[in-house]
Amino acid sequence: MAVHKLQPKDHLKPSDLRGISNEQIEPHFEAHYKGYVTKYNEIQEKLADLNFSDRSKANQNYSEYRELKVEETFNYMGVILHELYFGHLKPQGEPSEALKKKVEEDFGSWDACIQEIKAAGIAFRGWAILGLDIFSGRLVVNGLDAHNVYNYTGLIPIIVLDTYEHAYYVDQKNKRPPYIDAFLQSLNWDVINERFEKAMKAYEVLKDFVK
């Protein structure tokens, strides 16, 4: 079985943000993000070493195969969500007219969308996400308590807010609201606009996926 390994994307490491210090970014990027890359790769090696007899022992209550597959999703999504998070942290640009129009259609107003992101950022233990639902074509805000539970199936992430304490504890201790404000002030709208455009193109291709 081929081993599918990941390499950390060092070029995504942000600096000099608005209200999120370099001292906060350092352990978040180097320890947490790269830790998920390392553990994902370890799991891939262990899955490659499992033979067919090990897979025949798969069990929903407990088995080595089940545990590896569960933690595979946790660590893989930990990698992807962190790459999306770090990838749009650099104060730059403005929301495109197309994005603003879509937000107003789906949320009623731009401010309503921002308030929804803030509320999800407080409500969820791990992540708050603004994404495009490929089944309805609507922008929605939802969240994750852990990397692999509670979110929509088929949601294309556009804005990804890390709400674990490791994302803000150096700067804010246990105060999450000022961190969320700093996050919103540090967004790279050029990246977000591009994600939105790609998500809408994907929706046009996939909208008839379920008939």
C-alpha positions in Angstrom: 0.0 0.0 0.0 1.4 3.4 -1.0 2.1 5.9 1.8 0.6 9.3 1.2 2.7 11.7 3.2 2.2 15.4 3.6 4.8 18.2 3.9 4.2 21.3 6.0 3.6 24.5 4.0 6.0 26.9 5.6 5.2 29.7 3.1 1.8 30.0 4.8 3.3 31.1 8.2 1.9 34.7 8.7 3.6 37.5 10.6 2.9 41.1 11.6 -0.8 40.8 11.9 -3.3 43.1 13.5 -3.8 42.0 17.1 -2.3 38.5 16.7 1.4 38.6 17.7 4.2 36.7 16.1 4.7 35.2 19.5 1.2 33.8 19.3 1.7 32.5 15.7 5.0 30.7 16.5 3.7 27.8 18.7 0.4 27.7 16.7 2.2 27.1 13.4 5.3 25.2 14.5 3.8 23.0 17.2 0.1 22.6 16.5 -0.1 22.7 12.7 3.2 20.8 12.1 2.1 18.4 14.8 -0.9 17.4 12.7 1.3 16.9 9.7 3.6 14.6 11.7 0.8 12.5 13.2 -1.0 12.2 9.8 2.2 10.8 8.3 2.7 8.4 11.2 -0.9 7.1 10.7 -0.3 6.6 6.9 2.8 4.5 7.7 0.8 2.4 10.2 -2.0 1.9 7.8 0.4 0.8 5.1 1.8 -1.8 7.5 -1.6 -3.3 8.3 -2.1 -6.5 6.3 -5.4 -8.0 5.1 -5.8 -10.0 8.3 -5.6 -6.9 10.4 -8.3 -5.3 8.3 -10.5 -8.4 8.7 -10.5 -7.6 12.4 -12.1 -4.2 11.9 -14.8 -3.6 14.6 -17.0 -0.7 15.3 -16.5 -0.9 19.1 -12.7 -1.1 18.9 -10.1 -2.2 16.4 -6.7 -0.9 15.4 -8.0 -0.2 11.9 -11.0 1.8 13.3 -8.7 3.9 15.6 -6.3 4.7 12.8 -9.1 5.7 10.4 -10.7 7.9 13.0 -7.5 9.7 13.9 -6.6 9.9 10.2 -9.6 12.2 9.7 -8.8 14.2 12.8 -5.2 14.8 11.8 -5.8 15.3 8.1 -8.5 17.9 8.8 -6.3 19.5 11.4 -3.8 20.0 8.6 -6.3 21.3 6.0 -8.1 23.6 8.3 -4.9 25.1 9.6 -3.6 25.7 6.1 -6.9 27.4 5.2 -6.6 29.5 8.4 -3.0 30.6 8.0 -3.5 31.0 4.3 -5.8 33.9 4.6 -4.1 35.8 7.5 -2.5 38.9 6.1 -4.4 42.2 6.2 -5.0 42.9 2.5 -7.7 43.9 0.0 -11.4 44.3 0.4 -14.4 42.0 -0.1 -15.3 41.7 -3.7 -18.6 43.1 -5.0 -19.7 39.5 -5.9 -18.9 38.3 -2.4 -20.7 41.2 -0.8 -23.8 40.6 -3.0 -23.9 36.9 -2.2 -23.5 37.6 1.5 -26.4 40.1 1.5 -28.6 37.6 -0.4 -27.9 34.8 2.0 -27.6 36.6 5.3 -29.6 39.8 4.8 -26.7 42.1 5.3 -22.9 42.1 5.6 -23.1 42.8 9.3 -25.5 39.9 9.9 -22.9 37.6 8.4 -20.0 39.0 10.5 -22.2 38.6 13.6 -22.9 35.0 12.7 -19.2 34.3 12.3 -18.6 35.9 15.7 -21.4 33.9 17.4 -20.1 30.6 15.9 -16.6 31.6 17.0 -17.9 31.7 20.6 -20.2 28.7 20.3 -17.9 26.1 18.8 -14.9 24.7 20.6 -12.6 24.2 17.6 -13.5 26.1 14.4 -16.0 28.5 12.9 -16.4 28.4 9.2 -18.1 30.5 6.5 -18.6 28.2 3.5 -20.6 27.5 0.4 -23.0 24.5 0.7 -22.7 22.7 -2.7 -26.2 21.2 -2.3 -28.1 24.5 -1.8 -25.6 27.0 -3.3 -26.0 29.1 -0.1 -23.3 30.7 2.0 -23.7 29.3 5.6 -21.8 29.6 8.9 -21.3 26.6 10.9 -18.6 25.2 13.2 -16.7 22.2 14.5 -16.0 21.1 18.1 -13.3 18.9 16.7 -11.7 18.6 13.3 -13.9 15.8 12.2 -17.4 16.3 13.8 -20.5 18.4 13.4 -19.9 20.2 10.1 -21.9 20.1 6.9 -21.1 17.5 4.3 -20.2 19.2 1.1 -19.3 22.6 2.7 -16.5 24.4 0.8 -14.6 26.5 3.4 -14.1 30.2 2.5 -13.3 31.8 5.9 -11.9 29.5 8.6 -11.5 30.7 12.2 -9.5 28.6 14.6 -11.3 28.9 18.0 -9.1 26.5 20.0 -7.4 28.2 22.9 -4.0 27.5 21.4 -4.9 30.1 18.7 -5.1 33.0 21.1 -3.9 32.1 24.6 -0.5 33.7 24.3 -2.1 37.1 23.4 -5.5 37.0 25.1 -5.3 34.3 27.8 -8.9 32.9 28.0 -10.6 35.9 26.3 -11.8 34.8 22.9 -13.9 37.9 21.7 -10.9 40.2 21.3 -9.0 37.4 19.4 -12.0 37.1 17.0 -12.0 40.8 16.4 -8.2 40.7 15.7 -8.8 37.7 13.3 -11.4 39.6 11.3 -9.0 42.6 11.0 -6.2 40.4 9.8 -8.0 38.7 6.9 -6.6 38.7 3.3 -9.6 39.5 1.3 -7.8 38.8 -2.0 -7.4 35.2 -0.9 -11.0 35.0 0.3 -12.4 36.5 -2.9 -10.5 33.9 -4.9 -11.8 31.1 -2.7 -15.3 32.4 -3.1 -15.0 32.5 -6.9 -13.6 28.9 -7.0 -16.4 27.7 -4.7 -19.1 29.2 -6.9 -17.5 27.6 -10.0 -17.5 24.3 -8.1 -21.1 24.7 -7.2 -22.1 25.2 -10.9 -20.4 21.9 -11.7 -21.8 20.0 -8.6 -25.3 21.5 -8.1 -26.9 18.5 -9.9 -24.9 16.0 -7.8 -28.1 15.2 -5.9 -31.3 15.1 -8.0 
